């Protein structure tokens, strides 16, 4: 995958930067496939280790909405290509797939709430690294099946971002003590720890992750739709609501700008005391 003119949409047109339309998700880095009653959305941007552009975030949101609107589809499976699930957003701001709309990027355009409130099941096959937005997609999914090679991380405070979504959702998922460990230290959590903590539902051998996730999605889709949606509605209240205004302020604030510069320049942010700095980016 290279320039924004050498990819084709399902209708055969060059489509590196074109809004979503039908099964085209608005970016060449997301593949939407129909397999009977099930839909598959694969994040496929290996040259950037599957980092999400704004268009990709929006495309994932669009995929969830598309499945919910289509009477021929019963559920959605989200996975990544290679050995990476989703490492979060593209902090390099390299957006070869931008078609204009996603430049107004905000939390309304992300898939997190769409997955949380999707009436149809959404299952994540976490085939590798899941951090930032990728971790939140796994958490908000109705079920997350992880490879035994998968790792999980929430590095937002190292990027200067007060992610109030994580501050709300992680304690509800794994408890306050473990949430603070992840959010304050940016530590990497192994697949075994993720299973023990309740961060994911299942961990399986790497080569089985998609098959097991697919069978789990099939099982979810066999349930009575209205009864399942009513149960999901109650479970979703467990996560509460997050402080959107504070997060918006943080994302556009000075610490986030320094966090982005430090990441792009492969160094520690200026707020790190000199005697605590490490080599490279945090």
N, C-alpha and C positions, 0 to 999 in steps of 0.2 A: 504494500500500500504506500503510495507516494503522494503525487500531487492531487489537487482537488478536481481534476478533470479526467482522471483515468479510471474511474469507477463507474459501474453501471447499476441502476436500480432494477427492480424486477421487471419493469416494462422496457428495459433495454436502453434507456436514455442515460447519457453521462450525468452524474448526480452527486458530485462531491459536495455541493452546497445548494441544496434544494429543500424546501419545507416538507414535512411529513405529508404523505398522501397514500391512502390505502395501507398496504403492508410495507411500504417504504417508510422507514422511521426517521428520515431527514438527515441521515449521516451514513457514509459507507462503512463506518466502524461498528455498526450494529446490524446483525442479521436476524430477520424475523422469518420463521419457518412454521408452516402449518403441517402437523402430522395427525391427521384425523381430527378429533375433537380438541387436541392439545396444541398450544403454541409454544415455540421455543424462541427465546431472545438471547443471542450470543454476543458478548462484548468481544470484539476482534480488532484490536489496535496494537499488535505486537511490537511495532517500532517505538511505541511510547509505553510499553508494559501495561496496556489496557487502561491508562489514565483517561478519565472522562473529561471531554470538552463540555462546554455549556450545551451544545447541540446534542451530545450523547446523553447528558442528564435528561434533557427534554425528551429525547427519543425513547428513553426507558419509561418515562412518565406516559408518553403517548402509547407505548405498547400495552401498558396496563389498562389504559382507558379503551384501547381498541378491542382487547379481549372482552372487557366487560360489556361493550356495546354489541358485539357480534354473537348472535344466537347460535351460530355453528361452533363456537369455541367454548370450552368448559373450564380451562385453566391455563396458567402460564408457568413455564420453567425458565429461570434466568441463570446463566452460567457465563464463564469466561473461556477464552481460547488458551491453549497451551497449559502452563502451570500457574497461571495468574487468574484470579477471579476479578476483582476490581480494587485497585490501590487508592481510590479516591479521585479527586479532581486534578486536572492538569494545571499545576501551579506555574508552569512555564508560559501559560496563556498562548500556547501555539494552537490555533484553531483553524486548520485547513478545511473543516467542514462547516464553518459558520455560514448560515443563510440569512442572517440579519436579526430574526426574532430572538434567538437565545442571547444576544448581546444585552437584552433587558433582563438578564439572568437574576433570578431571586428564588427564594424557597418555594414559591408557587410553581416553579417549573421543574422542581426535582421530583423523583418518584416516591419519596418516603411516605408521605401521607396517602398517596394513591395506592401504594401497596398495603399500608395499614388498614385502609378502609375499602379495599377491593372486595366486592361481593363474590367474585370468583377466586378460587385458590391460586396463590402465587407461591411457588417453591423455588428455593435457591439451591443450586448445586455448586457448592463453594469448592472449586477445584485448585485453589492455591491462595496466594496473598489476598487478604481482605482487610482493608483499612480505610479510614475516613468514610466517605460515602458508601464504599463497598461493604463495610462492616454494618452500617445502618440499614442497607438494603437487606442483608442477611437477617438482622434482628427483626425487621418489620415483616419479613416473609412469614407466611403461615407455617412454614416448616423449612428449616435449613439443614441440608445434609452436607457434611464437610469431608473432604479428603483428609487422610491421616497426615498429609504433607502441608495442609493449610495452616496459615498463621494469621493472627488478628492483632490489630493495633489501632489506637485512637490518638494520633499525634497532634491534634488541633492546637493545644496550648503551646506547642513548640513552633507553631506557625503564627502565633499571635492572635488566634481566633477563640473567642469565648463561645464554644458550641453549646448553647443552652438546650439543644435537642438531645445531645448525648448526656448532658447533666440531668435531664429529665428521664430519658429512656433507659440508660445503662443501670442506674440503681434499681429500677423496676425489674430489669431483666436478671441481674446477677447480684443484687444487694449493694448497699452503699460502700462497704469496705473494699470490695473488689473493683467497683466502679471508680473509686478514688485512686486506687492503685493504677488502673489503666489510664485514667484521664490526667493525673498529676505527673506520672513518671514516663508516660509514652511507651511503656514496656511492650514487648512482643509476647503475645499469648499463644501457646501451642494449641494444636487441635485437641490433644488430650485434656489440657486445662479448660479449653472452651467447652468441651462436653461435660466435664465435672462441674463447671460453674453454671451450666445452663445457658451459655451463650448461643449454642447450637443444639439441635435435637439429636443428631446422629453423627457419628464419625465412622467412616468405612475406608477400606483400602483404596488408594488413589485411583486405581483402574476401574473401580466399581462405582465411583461417586455419581456419575450421570445415570447409570442404570437404576441405582437405588433411589435417587431423587425422582426419576421418572415414575417408578412404581409407587412412590409415596404420593406423587401428584395424581396418578390414576386413582389411588385409594381415596384421596380427598375429594375427587370429582364424582365419586360414586355416592356421596352423601346427598341427602335431600337439600336442594339449594336454599330454600327459605329457612329451614331449621339451622343449617350450617351458618348462614349469614347472621342469624339472630345470636347464635353462640359467639361468633366472631365479634359482633358488636359489643357484647359484654366483656369479652377478653380485652378488646382494644381500649376500654376505659381504664384498664389497669395501668396504662402508660401515662395517663394524665395529659396535660398540655404544656408546651414549652414557651419560654419568654421570647417571642419572635422579635420584638422591638430591640431588645438588648443584643440579640445575635446580629441583626441587621446593622446596628451601630458598630459592633465589633468588626464585622467583615469589611467595612469601609473605613476603619480607623487606622491610626498610625502604627499600632503594633502589628496588624495584619500586613500592612505595606512592608514593614521591616522583615516580617516573617517570610513574605514572598521573595524579597530581595536576597535574604540569607539562603533560602532554599535554592534559588536559581544560581547563586554564586558559590554554592557548596561550602558554606561557612556557618558558624554559630551566629545567632542574632546578637545585636549589640547589647541587649538587656542581660545577657549571660555574663556574670562576673568573670574577670580575666582568669582567675585561678581555677575556675570551674569549666572552662571551655575545652572542647574536644576538637580533634581534627575532623574536618569535613562537616557536612550538614547533620543536624540532629534528626 
